[in-house]
Amino acid sequence: MKRRFLIIYIAVFTLLSVLICARIAAFGEGDTMPQYTTEINRLLISIGEDWENISAESELLIASGEAFDYAVIDSESRLLCYTKEGISATVSAATGNYDIIRDIESGGRVVGKLIVHNDYAERKRAADRRNAAMIGGMAAIMIAVSAAYFVFLRRRVVIPFGRLKSFAARVAAGDLDTPLEMDRGNIFGAFTESFDIMREELKASRQREEAAVKSRKELIAELSHDIRTPVSSIKAMTDYLVLVSDDEAQKETLSAINGKADQIDKLVSNMFHAALEELEQLEVKPEELSSRELERIIAESDPLKKVTSAEIRDCVIYADRLRLEQVVGNVISNSYKYADTDITAESRFEDGFFIVEFADKGGGVPDDELEVITEKFRRGSNSAGKDGSGIGLYISKYLISQMGGELICRNNGEGFTVALRLKLV
């Protein structure tokens, strides 16, 4: 509703209210009962002169020739005649109604009473009915205006707002193709086009994002192909060197290089094609493995030989060999980067799980960071000045959970410990 209409609405009904209140308050002011003194005296004389005939009557309804109504009773309070139904017919009733009571004289003595009716009560009831009609009329007008205003609000505000709400819900649900109905006649008309422009911009932004993701995946696929070529060359050269070398230590080193090349080749084929934000695309296929596989994995993941103790007990675990290589490699690589101390690997059994703990002596991380360092792109405060993206432990935790296990980080007093809980078969 426009402000001008609202001001007129308030002004009109305020004026009507004032007029009605003034009319009610002014009732009776200056409105006195007519005296009719001359007419009453003349009527008394006429009745007195005709008293012999009048006194012979009994409750006779007659037509009034005066401007007022009246009743005549005799000295014994017997009603002789009256001009209107419902008027006072006794002195006590007349007194209660504030009627005029005059003596009727005939032959020098009082023979009866003339009761002149006071019509104040009828006039008051008529005034009350008029006032009630005015108040009711104003209320009816207000109800009609309010109903019209409600219809106006519903058509111009509530329904358009509902459309905007449904539009917002569709956009939130991802429907960017359905346009918003244009209606410049409602109160939101000025915003309707802006909201639809927003939808179109969101749609264009999503299309640009999808194109960027597609481009990134294509680039990673190309890089994967390019990376696998030199890896294949590395494998071929190490195989050749193993064949021609007579040094057992050198052969062991070459075998480790060959194993890492195999691991790189497998990872490149299925990891780099998935964006880090889409980690659920990494495929995990756990199977029954001997815990002795961990000894090989640890040895191949420790080219600097910092794992000084690796006590791995014999058992059968439920894990994905490739993903387990990736997890152990991440853990040892992190220790190289942030601790650069000797590493111990110890194992134990606990509640149906095989637990392997990797511990270093690099001082650990603040206790309040233990819960967040396994989150995506989160790194400890000890990582300042060191390369990294904060994704290694996140990936490792995800992969272990897909195997039905758990990765737990804690401080050990001297450094940092990563525990891998692997399911026993």
Order of alpha helices (4+ residues) and beta strands (2+ residues): alpha-alpha-alpha-beta-beta-beta-alpha-beta-beta-alpha-alpha-alpha-alpha-beta-alpha-beta-beta-alpha-beta-beta-alpha-beta-beta
